[in-house]
Amino acid sequence: MKTLYAQVELGKVTLQEKELPVPGPGQLLLKAHYSTMSPGTEWALMHEFIVPLPTSIGYSMCATVVEVGPDVDEFEVGDVVVTTGEHAQYLIMDAINCTPAPKNVDKVQAAFWNLGHTGLYSVRQSKLQLGEAAVVMGQGFVGSVTAQMARLAGACPVIVTDLSEERLEMARKMGVTRAINPKEDPDGLREAVDELCGGSVPVVFEATGSRQPLE
């Protein structure tokens, strides 16, 4: 069986075909429905900032099981799952790396599961406490989810930054305390921290994928 997948080499993405074996013990053959792309991660992969090149890319997919390997009892042909598989039409995945998708979840939304999980996991790892201030740098998908998870966890205030006015306006609509464009307002973050947080903030989430905001 053949599959199309994205491979990165010298900053370029190419579609290639490769032969797929039958699924082995503990494995599933999956057919993709949707595979999510995150611009920051894709850019970093294409520029060899995460793993050496060439490499397959992809990490957040919704797919259907089309063949089940030996010793797999928890999945059947036709099950819809989410997984961290590469961008591909067909792929082999270990069953342990697949999670059943709830039957009432739209497949497009399900494909975003790993990006949403990143925001949730970040808030949990931070051990954010009720009433603590939080800053979220970047309001792409992951940063936006992180800001909302921080709000739900009791962060107050929640201050976000981004270079996109459209993203900042969306953040305001979703209830963040202050949304700042550091390019247009270089002192805005410092002033907001002084005004709202007494000059310091205990939790900062970096969701831009760039080193510059942290520096």
C-alpha positions, -999 to 999 in steps of 0.1 A, spaced: 0 0 0 12 35 -8 9 67 11 15 104 6 35 122 33 53 154 38 91 153 40 112 184 48 146 190 32 165 223 30 134 243 40 112 227 14 82 204 17 77 176 -9 50 150 -13 64 115 -18 51 80 -20 63 51 1 53 15 6 35 6 38 38 -28 54 8 -45 70 3 -35 106 24 -55 130 16 -66 166 1 -37 185 -3 -15 154 -31 0 133 -34 10 97 -51 44 96 -67 65 68 -65 102 75 -95 125 76 -78 157 86 -43 165 97 -37 198 115 -9 222 107 6 247 131 26 274 113 51 279 140 59 242 143 60 236 106 84 266 102 107 253 129 107 218 114 115 231 79 144 251 93 158 221 113 152 237 147 135 206 162 150 175 145 176 169 118 165 170 82 151 153 62 121 142 84 84 135 81 62 161 97 29 160 114 16 156 149 -22 161 152 -46 139 131 -81 125 130 -83 92 111 -102 60 107 -89 25 115 -88 5 82 -68 -25 94 -60 -39 129 -27 -57 136 -23 -87 159 -27 -83 197 -49 -52 194 -81 -56 213 -92 -20 220 -98 -9 184 -119 -22 155 -120 -15 118 -141 17 113 -132 33 146 -124 70 144 -93 80 164 -69 109 170 -32 104 169 2 121 166 9 108 131 26 125 103 8 143 75 -2 113 54 -30 97 35 -24 63 51 0 55 80 9 28 105 6 38 141 11 19 174 -23 15 190 -10 29 223 -5 63 205 -41 64 193 -71 76 213 -108 70 204 -126 102 192 -159 108 209 -187 99 184 -203 133 187 -171 153 179 -167 168 144 -137 153 126 -123 187 117 -124 198 154 -110 164 165 -79 170 143 -69 199 165 -68 177 196 -30 178 201 -28 216 198 -56 219 224 -39 194 246 -7 215 245 -25 245 260 -42 224 287 -10 205 296 10 238 298 -15 252 323 -14 220 344 24 219 344 26 255 355 7 247 387 -11 280 382 -30 289 414 -64 306 418 -60 344 416 -24 344 402 -16 366 372 -6 350 340 10 363 307 5 344 275 29 354 247 14 346 213 -23 342 204 -22 316 177 -42 285 182 -21 271 211 -17 305 228 -54 312 225 -63 279 241 -37 284 268 -51 318 277 -86 304 280 -74 274 300 -56 299 323 -88 318 328 -107 287 336 -80 277 361 -86 309 379 -58 332 366 -65 369 373 -55 389 354 -47 372 321 -25 394 299 -18 383 263 5 396 236 6 391 198 17 410 167 -17 404 150 -45 429 158 -70 404 146 -58 378 171 -57 403 199 -93 414 192 -104 378 193 -86 374 226 -105 405 240 -138 390 229 -129 358 247 -124 377 280 -87 383 285 -79 412 308 -54 430 286 -43 423 250 -11 440 238 7 444 205 44 448 215 53 461 181 28 490 183 32 494 221 67 483 232 61 493 268 26 480 270 34 447 287 57 462 313 30 488 321 3 462 323 23 441 347 31 472 368 -6 483 368 -24 450 372 2 427 389 22 449 412 53 448 390 58 410 386 39 380 373 44 344 386 34 325 354 44 332 318 35 310 288 55 314 256 34 303 227 50 322 198 77 297 188 102 324 188 131 331 212 128 369 210 97 374 232 113 355 261 145 376 257 
